[in-house]
Amino acid sequence: MGDRKSKPKIPSSLGKEQFLSCVEKVIQLIEPNGIKSIQKCLIEGFAQGWTYEDIERECGYSEATLKTHAAKTFFPLLAQAFNKGLERDIEKVNKNNVISLVEEYNRKISDNGTFLQDEFEENKTKINIFTKLKNNLSGQQQSELNRIIKSYLPDNDNANFEKIIDKIIDSPDKDSLIILFRLTQDSRVNSSTCSKIEQTIQDLKELLKITDTDYNAWTGEITEINPEPDNRENINNYLIIKIEESKGQANTYHEYKFAAWFLQLNTSQSQGNNYIHLPVDSSVSKDVYTQKDITNILTKIIEDCHERGGANLNIEFFTNGKLLYTNFESWEYNCFDSLTQLKRTYFVNVRSLTRLGTMYSKMPVYQHWKSRWERLTTNSIDTQTVTNSESYLCQETTLWSNLCASTQEDLEQLFKRSLKYGIPLAVGSRCHAQEASHRTQINTLLQGIQINQLSTKVQEVRRQSSDNLEDEPEHLGHHLLCFLEDPNRMPPFHYLTSQHLG
């Protein structure tokens, strides 16, 4: 094979970092939230004269996705920004003129032809320290840390990790260090991440010449580490996914039919909820998708949900049959250029398509389901008397079931009984070898809690498990099933029928 083609020299005299900083400045004239990660990849590539293929190789976004985002979203956004920043009409921005426009804007805001060089150099070292921290964190660690930091900083629900870090960098030195200190004291931050944050604190103290006396005085002012609670009863954004296994396939690997919708609950108006169909972004039109396809699709539709205002997103898989017991919460998407399990960031719930059918709504069990749900929302969960017996499940006072069983067949039978009697909540384990232990753990986990606390409790256990099942094969977090079925939040049946798939 021939030598790999080398990348061309940097065509912009500004260099990559200054070029990016200049673009961020002009974008902020019209978009306070700044640029997105895909736009940062594009700009850094343009600054270096890269092709879309080069950018794909470095950033992980497909060439088709990069071109589409640039043409339909980013270039029009830049045109608006340069219209305002250069105070003249810019008809069109494209890959050929973006460098000259950035350099023209740089000259406009510069002192003696430099891009505010003194200010840039003053902040550069602090930026480098936080860049080092960011690079030392995996995509999963960044995702988890992003959510925790947001509990300290108000009005940042839609900010990604890079924007959150930028806010910390731009904060006064004292505030930056206090935020980092709070993270080291937060029980939600694991020990590996905590040690990296502690090193960042030491690097900042050395750079800023902060003495231990001053630092201890600042942190001593914090009387209690009490981040804002994750009030999941206020969550009203859902990614709804219908997934079915494709039948009649001779392949040894699984293939699925797949469709998705974004739901933002209409909590303040009387009209129905708005289900927005999310197009499946695929380079080849398909009727069925492999697991690898779905990883890419999840990445795209999760980003789509957040762009639509879907902060604090819940993910719900509607399915039937054997797929009901799939570990959907461990399926992966691309977060900050790193494959990340859904459970690290989102509460994942599974729902039965059976309850969506018109036949179910006409049966007496439908009214039992609704009345049980009403009681579940007004009473705490009681695990003291729960059993798997049919005589227990058929009682009107029964509001949930524990699905731990010694075999897969028994587990499936227990869930069918939950459907039969209209039980709105079922929690269990896929690990049949640990039936007794996991049953006790689940009862302890749920005892006395309100239903609006359930998602937080379940996600905490899931997130405590390691990334690899082999490392902790018996940990409940790898196997925890959750079926939370709210009869008042059911998509109209026609939304999830087969003609809407794909």
C-alpha positions in Angstrom: 0.0 0.0 0.0 1.1 3.6 -0.7 1.9 6.1 2.0 -1.0 7.8 3.6 -1.7 11.2 2.2 -0.4 13.9 4.5 -2.6 16.7 5.6 -1.9 20.1 4.1 -0.3 22.9 6.0 -2.4 25.3 8.1 -3.8 27.8 5.6 -4.9 30.3 8.3 -2.3 32.5 9.9 -4.4 32.5 13.1 -3.6 28.9 14.0 -6.2 26.4 15.1 -6.8 27.7 18.7 -7.1 31.3 17.8 -9.2 30.5 14.7 -11.7 28.5 16.9 -11.7 31.3 19.5 -12.6 33.8 16.8 -15.4 31.7 15.5 -16.8 31.2 19.1 -16.7 35.0 19.6 -18.7 35.8 16.4 -21.2 32.9 17.0 -22.0 34.3 20.5 -23.3 37.5 18.9 -26.4 35.5 17.9 -26.2 32.2 19.8 -25.4 32.6 23.6 -25.0 28.9 24.0 -22.1 28.9 21.6 -21.1 26.1 19.2 -21.8 22.4 19.3 -19.2 19.7 19.4 -19.7 18.8 15.7 -19.3 22.5 14.8 -16.1 22.6 16.8 -14.8 19.6 14.8 -15.7 21.4 11.5 -14.0 24.7 12.5 -10.8 23.0 13.7 -10.7 21.1 10.4 -11.4 24.1 8.2 -8.6 26.0 10.1 -6.1 23.4 9.1 -7.3 23.0 5.5 -8.7 19.5 6.0 -11.2 17.7 3.8 -14.4 16.4 5.2 -12.8 12.9 5.0 -9.9 14.2 7.2 -12.4 15.6 9.8 -14.3 12.3 9.8 -11.1 10.4 10.5 -10.2 12.7 13.5 -13.6 13.4 15.0 -15.7 10.3 14.4 -18.6 11.9 12.7 -19.4 10.4 9.3 -18.5 12.5 6.2 -22.2 12.6 5.2 -23.2 13.9 8.6 -20.5 16.5 8.6 -21.4 17.8 5.1 -25.2 17.8 5.9 -24.7 19.7 9.2 -22.4 22.2 7.6 -24.6 22.9 4.7 -28.0 22.9 6.4 -27.1 24.3 9.9 -23.6 25.6 10.5 -22.9 27.7 7.4 -26.3 29.5 7.6 -25.6 30.2 11.3 -22.2 31.6 10.4 -23.7 33.8 7.7 -26.1 35.4 10.3 -23.2 35.8 12.8 -20.9 37.5 10.2 -23.7 39.7 9.0 -23.8 41.1 12.5 -20.1 40.9 13.3 -18.8 42.5 10.1 -21.8 44.8 9.7 -22.3 44.0 6.1 -24.4 41.6 4.1 -22.9 38.1 3.8 -25.0 36.2 1.3 -23.4 32.8 1.8 -20.8 31.0 3.9 -19.1 27.9 2.6 -15.9 25.9 3.0 -14.1 28.1 0.4 -14.7 31.5 2.1 -15.0 30.7 5.8 -11.3 31.2 6.4 -11.2 34.6 4.9 -14.3 35.7 6.8 -12.9 34.5 10.1 -9.6 36.4 9.5 -11.5 39.5 8.4 -13.5 39.4 11.7 -10.3 38.8 13.6 -8.8 42.0 12.2 -12.0 43.9 13.1 -11.9 43.0 16.7 -8.1 43.0 17.1 -5.6 45.4 18.5 -2.8 46.1 16.0 -3.6 43.0 14.0 -3.5 40.5 16.8 -6.4 38.6 18.2 -6.5 40.2 21.7 -3.2 38.3 22.1 -2.6 39.4 25.7 -5.9 38.2 27.0 -5.6 35.0 25.0 -2.2 34.2 26.5 -3.4 35.0 30.0 -6.1 32.4 29.8 -4.3 29.8 27.8 -2.6 28.1 30.7 -5.8 27.8 32.7 -7.5 26.4 29.6 -4.7 23.9 29.2 -5.2 22.6 32.7 -8.9 22.0 32.1 -8.1 20.5 28.7 -5.8 18.1 30.4 -8.6 17.1 32.8 -11.1 16.7 29.9 -8.6 14.5 27.9 -8.0 12.3 31.0 -11.7 11.6 31.4 -13.5 9.0 29.3 -16.7 9.9 27.5 -18.6 8.1 30.1 -16.9 10.0 32.9 -17.5 13.3 31.1 -21.2 12.4 30.8 -21.6 11.5 34.4 -19.6 14.6 35.6 -21.6 16.9 33.3 -24.8 15.9 35.0 -23.4 16.4 38.5 -21.9 19.8 37.7 -25.3 20.9 36.3 -26.8 20.3 39.8 -24.5 23.1 41.1 -25.0 25.6 38.2 -28.5 26.8 37.4 -29.9 27.3 33.9 -27.5 25.0 32.1 -29.7 22.0 31.3 -28.9 22.0 27.6 -25.1 22.6 28.0 -22.7 19.8 27.0 -19.6 19.0 28.9 -17.4 21.4 26.9 -19.7 24.3 27.6 -19.9 23.5 31.3 -16.1 23.4 31.5 -15.9 26.7 29.6 -18.2 28.2 32.3 -15.9 27.0 35.0 -12.9 28.4 33.2 -14.6 31.8 32.8 -15.6 31.9 36.5 -13.5 33.8 39.0 -10.6 31.7 40.3 -12.1 31.2 43.7 -15.4 30.0 42.2 -13.6 27.6 39.8 -11.7 26.0 42.7 -14.9 25.8 44.9 -16.8 23.9 42.2 -13.9 21.5 41.8 -13.7 21.0 45.6 -17.4 20.3 45.8 -17.0 17.6 43.2 -14.3 15.9 45.3 -16.7 15.8 48.2 -19.7 14.6 46.1 -20.6 10.9 46.7 -21.8 10.6 43.1 -18.3 11.1 41.7 -16.3 7.9 41.6 -12.8 7.6 43.0 -11.0 7.5 39.6 -12.7 10.7 38.5 -12.1 12.3 41.9 -8.4 11.7 41.8 -8.1 13.5 38.4 -10.1 16.4 39.8 -7.8 16.7 42.8 -4.8 16.8 40.5 -6.5 19.6 38.6 -7.0 21.5 41.8 -3.3 21.2 42.6 -2.3 22.4 39.1 -4.6 25.4 39.4 -3.3 26.3 42.8 0.2 26.3 41.5 -0.6 28.3 38.4 -2.7 30.9 40.3 -0.3 31.0 43.2 -3.1 30.1 45.7 -1.8 29.2 49.1 -3.2 26.3 51.1 -4.3 28.8 53.7 -6.4 30.7 51.2 -7.8 27.6 49.6 -8.7 26.1 53.0 -10.4 29.3 53.9 -12.5 29.3 50.7 -13.6 25.7 51.0 -14.2 26.2 54.7 -16.9 28.6 53.9 -18.9 25.8 52.4 -21.0 24.5 55.4 -22.7 21.6 53.5 -22.2 19.9 50.2 -25.8 19.8 49.1 -26.3 19.8 45.4 -29.7 20.6 44.0 -31.8 17.4 44.0 -32.6 15.6 40.8 -36.4 16.2 40.9 -37.5 13.5 38.5 -41.1 14.2 39.2 -40.6 17.4 37.1 -39.1 15.5 34.1 -41.4 15.8 31.1 -39.2 14.9 28.2 -39.1 11.4 26.8 -37.4 9.5 23.9 -39.9 6.9 22.9 -38.5 4.0 21.0 -40.4 1.1 19.4 -38.2 -1.9 18.7 -39.0 -5.3 17.4 -36.8 -8.2 16.4 -36.9 -8.9 12.7 -38.4 -12.3 11.9 -37.4 -14.7 9.3 -33.7 -13.7 9.2 -31.2 -16.4 8.4 -28.3 -14.3 9.9 -26.7 -15.3 13.1 -26.7 -11.7 14.4 -29.8 -9.9 15.6 -31.6 -7.4 13.4 -34.3 -5.1 14.5 -37.2 -2.9 13.3 -36.7 0.5 14.9 -38.6 3.8 15.2 -38.4 6.7 17.6 -40.4 9.8 18.7 -39.7 12.7 21.0 -42.3 13.5 23.6 -42.5 16.7 25.6 -45.4 16.5 28.0 -47.9 19.3 27.7 -48.1 20.1 31.5 -49.7 23.5 31.2 -52.2 23.2 28.4 -55.3 21.1 27.9 -54.5 19.7 24.5 -52.8 16.3 23.9 -49.1 15.6 24.1 -47.0 16.2 21.1 -45.2 13.1 19.7 -42.6 14.2 17.2 -41.3 11.5 14.9 -37.5 11.4 14.8 -36.1 10.4 11.4 -33.6 7.6 11.5 -30.3 8.9 10.1 -28.8 6.1 8.0 -26.6 6.3 4.9 -28.6 3.4 3.4 -32.3 3.2 3.6 -33.1 0.0 5.6 -36.1 -1.9 6.9 -34.1 -3.5 9.6 -31.0 -2.5 11.6 -28.1 -4.3 13.3 -26.8 -3.5 16.8 -24.1 -1.3 15.3 -26.6 0.6 13.2 -28.7 1.3 16.4 -25.6 2.6 18.3 -25.2 5.3 15.5 -29.0 5.9 15.4 -29.2 6.4 19.2 -26.4 8.9 19.0 -28.2 11.0 16.4 -31.7 10.9 17.9 -30.5 11.6 21.5 -28.7 14.7 20.1 -31.9 15.6 18.2 -34.0 15.3 21.4 -31.6 17.7 23.3 -31.7 20.2 20.4 -35.5 20.2 20.7 -35.2 21.1 24.4 -35.1 17.6 25.8 -33.2 18.3 29.0 -33.4 15.6 31.7 -34.4 13.0 29.1 -36.0 9.7 30.0 -35.7 6.8 27.5 -38.5 4.3 27.1 -38.4 1.2 24.9 -41.8 -0.2 23.8 -41.5 -3.8 22.8 -42.9 -7.3 23.3 -41.9 -11.0 23.7 -38.3 -11.9 24.6 -37.1 -8.3 23.9 -38.9 -7.1 27.1 -36.1 -8.6 29.1 -33.2 -7.1 27.1 -30.6 -5.0 28.8 -31.5 -1.9 26.9 -30.0 0.3 29.6 -26.5 -1.1 28.7 -26.9 -0.3 25.0 -24.4 2.3 23.8 -24.3 5.6 22.1 -21.5 7.9 21.2 -21.0 10.6 23.9 -18.1 13.0 23.5 -16.5 10.6 21.0 -16.6 7.7 23.4 -19.1 4.8 23.5 -21.2 5.2 26.6 -23.9 3.0 28.1 -27.3 4.6 28.2 -27.6 4.0 31.9 -24.6 6.2 32.7 -26.7 9.3 31.6 -30.3 8.4 31.3 -33.1 6.5 33.2 -34.1 3.7 30.8 -37.6 2.1 31.2 -39.2 -0.7 29.3 -42.9 -0.8 28.4 -45.1 -3.5 26.9 -46.8 -3.0 23.5 -49.6 -5.3 24.8 -50.9 -2.5 26.9 -50.9 -0.2 23.9 -53.3 -2.4 21.9 -57.0 -1.5 21.5 -58.0 -5.0 22.8 -56.3 -4.3 26.2 -58.1 -0.9 26.6 -61.5 -2.7 26.2 -60.8 -5.3 28.9 -61.7 -4.9 32.6 -58.0 -5.1 33.4 -57.5 -1.7 31.8 -59.6 0.0 34.5 -57.8 -2.0 37.2 -54.5 -0.7 35.8 -55.7 2.9 36.0 -57.0 2.6 39.5 -53.9 0.9 40.7 -51.8 3.6 39.1 -53.7 6.3 41.0 -53.1 4.6 44.3 -49.4 4.1 43.4 -49.0 7.9 42.8 -50.5 8.7 46.2 -48.9 6.0 48.4 -45.4 4.9 49.2 -44.2 1.6 47.9 -44.6 -1.3 50.4 -42.3 -4.3 50.0 -43.1 -6.0 53.2 -45.9 -8.2 51.9 -44.9 -8.7 48.3 -45.0 -12.2 46.9 -45.1 -13.9 43.5 -48.4 -15.7 44.2 -51.4 -15.2 41.9 -53.6 -14.6 45.0 -51.3 -11.7 45.9 -51.2 -10.1 42.5 -55.0 -10.2 42.0 -55.6 -8.2 45.1 -56.8 -4.6 44.5 -54.2 -3.3 47.0 -51.3 -4.8 45.0 -49.5 -2.0 43.2 -46.2 -3.6 42.2 -44.5 -7.0 41.7 -41.0 -8.3 42.3 -39.9 -10.2 39.2 -37.0 -12.1 40.6 -37.2 -15.8 39.5 -35.0 -18.9 39.4 -35.6 -19.4 35.6 -36.2 -17.2 32.6 -39.5 -19.1 32.0 -40.7 -18.2 35.5 -39.6 -14.5 35.0 -41.7 -14.3 31.8 -44.7 -15.9 33.5 -44.5 -13.4 36.4 -44.5 -10.5 34.0 -47.5 -11.9 32.1 -49.4 -12.0 35.4 -48.5 -8.4 36.0 -50.2 -7.6 32.6 -53.1 -9.9 33.4 -54.0 -8.0 36.7 -53.0 -4.5 35.6 -50.0 -4.1 37.9 -48.4 -0.7 36.9 -44.9 -1.4 38.3 -42.7 -4.4 38.0 -39.0 -4.5 39.1 -36.8 -7.6 38.9 -33.5 -9.1 37.9 -32.2 -11.0 34.9 -29.7 -12.9 37.0 -31.6 -16.1 38.0 -28.7 -17.5 40.0 -29.0 -14.5 42.4 -32.7 -14.7 42.7 -32.9 -14.6 46.6 -30.2 -12.0 47.0 -31.5 -9.7 44.3 -35.1 -10.0 45.5 -33.9 -8.8 48.9 -31.9 -5.9 47.4 -34.8 -4.8 45.3 -37.2 -4.9 48.3 -34.7 -2.8 50.3 -34.2 -0.4 47.4 -37.9 0.3 47.0 -39.2 0.2 50.5 -41.1 3.3 51.5 -40.2 5.4 48.5 -42.6 7.5 46.4 -43.1 6.6 42.8 -41.4 9.8 41.6 -38.2 8.6 43.4 -38.1 5.3 41.5 -36.1 6.4 38.5 -33.4 8.0 40.6 -33.1 4.9 42.8 -33.0 2.5 39.8 -30.4 4.6 38.0 -28.2 4.9 41.0 -27.9 1.1 41.3 -27.3 0.7 37.5 -24.6 3.3 37.5 -22.8 1.7 40.4 -22.1 -1.4 38.3 -18.9 -1.6 36.3 -18.8 -1.1 32.5 -18.0 -4.8 32.0 -20.3 -7.5 33.1 -17.4 -9.9 33.6 -15.9 -7.7 36.3 -18.9 -7.9 38.6 -21.2 -10.6 37.1 -23.5 -10.8 40.1 -24.0 -7.0 40.6 -27.7 -6.1 40.6 -26.9 -3.0 38.5 -26.1 -5.2 35.5 -29.4 -7.1 35.6 -32.0 -4.6 37.0 -35.3 -4.7 35.1 -37.8 -1.9 35.4 -41.3 -1.8 33.9 -43.0 1.5 35.0 -46.3 1.8 33.1 -48.3 5.1 33.4 -51.7 4.6 31.8 -52.1 8.4 31.5 -49.0 8.6 29.3 -49.6 6.2 26.5 -48.8 7.1 22.8 -51.9 6.8 20.6 -51.8 3.3 19.1 -51.5 4.4 15.6 -48.1 6.1 16.4 -46.5 2.8 17.1 -48.1 0.6 14.5 -45.9 -1.2 11.9 -46.4 1.3 9.1 -44.6 4.0 11.1 -41.4 2.0 11.5 -38.2 2.9 9.8 
